[in-house]
Amino acid sequence: MNRRDPSGPVVAAYAAVFEKLSAATTGRTRRGPDGTVLAISGARIASLNAIISPSPDPSADEIAALAASESPWELPWSIHVRGVPTPPVTALAARHGLTRLTREPLMVRHPDQGPPPEPEIDSLVVRPVSGDELDLYAATLADGFEAPRDLFGLLTDPSLAKIDGMTFYLAELDGVPVGTGMAAVSGELTGLFNITTLPAHRRRGYGRAITLEMVRAGFTAGATTTYLYASEMGEPVYAAAGFRTEEYLTVISGE
């Protein structure tokens, strides 16, 4: 762990997840000399076509060079930076029509928390899915986000289930999907993504159960530190599961 930048390895792992996903879907990934990542997944979702700076002091010039390499952008896209964007980064984003700033808490569950106990919630089963089930996963994910299903069509490719360290999860009640999650294990770190619960099944503890099942799976794989980026509304939910807010990410996107 870098004592001067303890969150650095976590943010670097986060950027690498986007890089791996985009390498599998479109092959359109690049890195700048200072480690800034360009990752184009091909989804029509701004956050999934991103320039991500893992540095606490992002280089506006490097972000600009990566943005220019994709110009003109045919997909919605975004810029991800740690903390509050500097004026040069904000000005650069605005020149590309990116003026919406969303703050996302980086939350980390440290090894001293230990593996969580298994929750006892109805007959809920949280399980990894195989490649030939990714169409069901993508449909459930879209329904959980209350978004059109075609936005997540790229996640139906069976080859995604073969990405090293990446596992897609379905939560089911009596065999019927009620939620999703995705975990990405890299060394001692587990990153959690795509945690959703279908609208009719919310406020029953299912999202927490999905989260903790993925934490347990990470422990089993030797990845005892777990991180996620939450919405500010979801921050208290994850805090109750042992996660602590370490810093914030700003996602800059179009309106």
C-alpha positions in Angstrom: 0.0 0.0 0.0 1.3 3.5 -0.9 1.4 5.4 2.4 1.4 8.7 0.5 -1.6 7.7 -1.6 -3.4 4.8 0.1 -6.4 5.0 -2.3 -4.1 5.0 -5.4 -4.0 1.2 -5.9 -7.8 1.0 -5.5 -8.5 3.7 -8.1 -5.9 2.0 -10.4 -7.7 -1.3 -10.0 -11.0 0.5 -10.8 -9.6 1.9 -14.0 -8.2 -1.5 -14.9 -11.7 -3.1 -14.7 -13.0 -0.6 -17.4 -9.9 -1.4 -19.4 -10.5 -5.1 -19.3 -14.2 -4.8 -20.1 -13.5 -2.5 -23.1 -10.6 -4.7 -24.3 -13.1 -7.6 -24.5 -16.0 -5.7 -26.1 -14.4 -3.3 -28.6 -10.7 -3.5 -28.2 -10.6 0.3 -27.8 -8.3 1.0 -24.8 -5.3 3.1 -24.4 -3.1 4.5 -21.6 -1.3 7.8 -21.4 2.3 8.0 -20.1 1.1 9.0 -16.6 -1.4 6.1 -16.4 -4.6 7.8 -17.5 -6.9 5.1 -19.1 -9.1 5.5 -22.1 -11.7 2.7 -22.2 -14.5 2.5 -24.7 -17.0 -0.3 -24.0 -19.3 0.5 -26.9 -22.4 0.9 -24.6 -24.6 3.9 -25.1 -23.9 4.9 -21.4 -21.5 7.7 -20.7 -20.0 6.2 -17.6 -19.0 3.1 -19.6 -17.0 5.0 -22.2 -14.5 6.8 -20.1 -11.2 8.6 -19.6 -10.1 7.7 -16.1 -7.2 9.3 -14.2 -6.0 7.2 -11.2 -3.7 10.1 -10.2 -4.6 12.5 -7.3 -3.3 15.2 -9.6 -4.8 14.4 -13.0 -3.0 15.7 -16.1 -5.4 17.8 -18.2 -3.0 17.5 -21.1 -3.0 13.7 -21.0 -6.8 13.7 -20.7 -7.0 16.1 -23.7 -4.7 13.9 -25.8 -6.8 10.8 -25.1 -10.0 12.7 -25.8 -8.6 14.0 -29.1 -7.7 10.5 -30.1 -11.4 9.5 -30.2 -12.7 12.8 -31.6 -15.4 13.0 -32.9 -17.1 10.9 -30.2 -19.9 8.8 -31.6 -20.9 7.5 -28.1 -21.8 9.2 -24.8 -18.7 9.5 -22.7 -17.3 10.8 -19.5 -14.2 11.8 -17.6 -13.5 10.3 -14.2 -11.1 12.1 -11.8 -10.5 11.9 -8.0 -11.8 14.6 -5.7 -12.7 18.0 -7.1 -11.7 18.5 -10.8 -9.1 21.2 -11.4 -10.1 24.2 -13.4 -8.1 23.0 -16.5 -9.9 19.6 -16.4 -13.3 21.3 -15.9 -12.5 23.7 -18.8 -11.4 20.8 -21.0 -14.5 18.8 -20.3 -16.7 21.8 -21.0 -15.1 22.2 -24.4 -16.4 18.7 -25.2 -19.8 19.5 -23.9 -19.3 17.6 -20.6 -20.7 19.9 -17.9 -22.5 17.5 -15.5 -20.6 16.7 -12.4 -21.6 13.6 -10.3 -19.8 12.9 -7.0 -19.4 9.2 -6.1 -18.0 8.1 -2.7 -15.2 5.6 -2.9 -16.0 3.1 -0.1 -13.6 0.5 1.1 -14.0 -2.5 3.4 -10.7 -3.4 5.0 -9.4 -6.8 5.9 -9.7 -6.2 9.7 -13.5 -6.4 9.2 -13.1 -10.1 8.4 -15.4 -12.1 6.1 -19.0 -11.3 6.7 -21.4 -13.9 8.0 -23.9 -15.5 5.6 -27.2 -13.6 5.8 -30.4 -15.5 6.3 -32.9 -13.8 4.0 -35.9 -15.8 2.8 -34.8 -18.3 0.1 -32.5 -15.8 -1.6 -29.6 -17.4 -3.6 -26.7 -15.3 -4.9 -24.8 -17.2 -7.5 -22.2 -16.6 -10.3 -23.6 -17.0 -13.8 -22.1 -18.8 -16.8 -21.5 -17.2 -20.1 -24.7 -18.5 -21.6 -26.7 -16.8 -18.9 -25.4 -13.3 -19.5 -28.4 -12.4 -21.5 -30.5 -13.0 -18.4 -28.0 -11.1 -16.3 -28.0 -8.1 -18.7 -31.9 -8.0 -18.7 -32.0 -8.2 -14.9 -29.4 -5.5 -14.6 -31.3 -3.2 -16.9 -34.6 -3.8 -15.0 -32.7 -3.1 -11.8 -31.5 0.2 -13.1 -35.0 0.9 -14.6 -33.3 1.5 -18.0 -33.9 0.2 -21.5 -32.5 -3.3 -21.9 -30.8 -2.5 -25.2 -28.4 -0.2 -23.2 -26.8 -3.3 -21.7 -26.7 -5.4 -24.8 -22.9 -5.6 -24.8 -23.0 -7.6 -21.5 -24.7 -10.5 -23.3 -21.5 -11.7 -25.0 -20.6 -15.1 -23.4 -16.9 -14.3 -23.7 -17.2 -11.7 -20.9 -17.5 -14.5 -18.4 -14.0 -15.5 -19.4 -12.3 -12.2 -18.3 -9.7 -13.0 -15.7 -11.0 -12.2 -12.2 -14.4 -10.9 -13.3 -17.6 -12.7 -12.1 -21.2 -11.8 -12.8 -23.8 -12.6 -10.2 -27.6 -13.1 -10.1 -29.7 -13.0 -7.0 -32.7 -15.3 -7.2 -35.8 -16.1 -5.2 -37.1 -19.6 -6.1 -35.2 -19.4 -9.3 -36.6 -16.0 -10.3 -34.0 -13.2 -10.7 -34.4 -10.2 -8.3 -31.0 -8.5 -8.5 -27.4 -8.5 -9.8 -23.8 -7.8 -9.0 -20.4 -8.0 -10.6 -17.1 -8.5 -8.8 -13.6 -7.9 -10.2 -10.7 -9.5 -8.2 -7.2 -8.2 -8.7 -4.6 -9.3 -6.2 -5.7 -8.4 -2.7 -8.5 -6.2 -4.1 -12.2 -7.0 -5.0 -14.1 -4.3 -6.8 -17.9 -4.4 -6.7 -20.1 -3.1 -9.6 -23.6 -3.3 -10.9 -25.3 -4.0 -7.6 -29.1 -3.7 -8.3 -32.4 -5.0 -6.9 -35.5 -5.0 -9.0 -38.0 -2.3 -7.9 -40.6 -4.7 -6.6 -38.0 -6.4 -4.3 -36.3 -3.4 -2.7 -36.0 -2.6 1.0 -35.8 -6.3 2.0 -32.0 -6.5 2.4 -31.3 -8.2 -0.9 -28.8 -5.5 -2.1 -26.9 -6.0 1.1 -27.0 -9.8 0.8 -25.6 -9.5 -2.8 -22.8 -7.2 -1.6 -21.7 -9.4 1.2 -21.8 -12.6 -0.8 -19.4 -10.9 -3.3 -17.2 -9.8 -0.3 -17.1 -13.4 1.0 -16.2 -14.7 -2.5 -13.3 -12.2 -2.6 -12.0 -13.4 0.8 -12.1 -17.0 -0.5 -10.0 -15.8 -3.5 -7.5 -14.1 -1.2 -8.8 -10.6 -1.9 -9.5 -9.3 1.5 -9.9 -5.6 0.7 -13.2 -4.7 -1.1 -14.0 -1.4 -2.7 -17.0 0.1 -4.6 -18.2 3.5 -5.8 -21.6 4.2 -4.3 -24.2 6.8 -4.9 -24.4 9.4 -2.1 -27.9 7.9 -1.4 -26.4 4.4 -1.1 -23.5 5.5 1.1 -25.2 4.7 4.5 -26.3 1.3 3.2 -22.7 0.2 2.5 -21.4 1.9 5.6 -23.7 -0.5 7.6 -22.0 -3.4 5.7 -18.6 -2.4 7.0 -17.5 0.0 4.1 -15.9 3.3 4.9 -15.7 6.3 2.7 -12.1 7.1 1.8 -12.5 9.8 -0.9 -14.7 10.8 -3.8 -14.7 10.4 -7.5 -16.1 13.0 -9.9 -17.7 11.7 -13.1 -18.0 14.5 -15.7 -20.5 13.8 -18.4 -22.9 15.5 -20.8 -26.4 16.6 -19.8 
